[in-house]
Amino acid sequence: MKKLVCAILTMIFCVCSACVLAEEQLVPPEVHWNFPVPLTDIQSKYALLVNADNLLEKSFEPDPLIKVTGIKRATSAAVYLEETAAEALKAMFEAATFVTEYSYVTETGKTKVMEYDEGGMVLFLKSGYRSYGTQATTYANYLARNNNVDDGYVAKPGSSEHQTGICADILNDDYASRPTMTQDFKWTPEAQWMKENCADYGFILRFLEDAEKETGIKFEPWHFRYVGKSIASYIMAEGITLEAFTVQAKEAMDDFLSRGGDVDEQMAYEYKKLNRPPESYVLNEFGEDGDAEVSLVF
Ligand SMILES: [Zn+2]
């Protein structure tokens, strides 16, 4: 019996020692990254800011770009998205189908409960990737319809997030069959559910109400932008725009560097901490061949 107790105690000791050793191996860099969102995510391509002041090149195309299938669409045309954003979107659409009832606020301020049948809440993808050329046509057509007035509803070519392939316009059944999208979509249970849950799938509501000064685009309760889960959770919890987030992230980076922080070291630490495999990042530097340099972090 004594031997058995000794053996168990020895085993516990060994396991604990191994835990301590494993903990000890993961030493954070001396200069701490203080911002609540990991540096790795801030450096990722999904943190890209596109607006009238930050234009995309005419030649920019999402990679890899895939045709989104297996979900309901509010258009007869095929819709394309960047692969990771497409997968996240499908996960959100699928999660919606498990919603059997949802309480939402109506235009008159009343709380109502929407009950769904077996299929649950159904979302409809209206649009995703739009090329520079398509956006130029959309913009010109809109101006022609709108007495040549640019009222901020349609983005100028190069300033549309739709060119990134990581955002989507999403509607419900009712709005999917309407000729135009209108802001009162926000009073639907689908719009409110998406706003409440989009961050779980890495999306943000991109053009917030009363944030036109910051974004340059009027409130669009249907437009969701993929930024990855950590950035999305932060932005949606803070209720800020991607523009404001980008400023905060830049300030955090400036502060980190001024304290002597090492970007590669911090990112390597984050990878180890999350036990993620190494990932490559396209740097804002170009080699002699004109191709962007890639940094591989282990
Ligand atoms: Zn949109």
Residues whose N, C-alpha, C, O or C-beta is under 5 A from the ligand:
A	BS01	ZN	A168 D169 H223
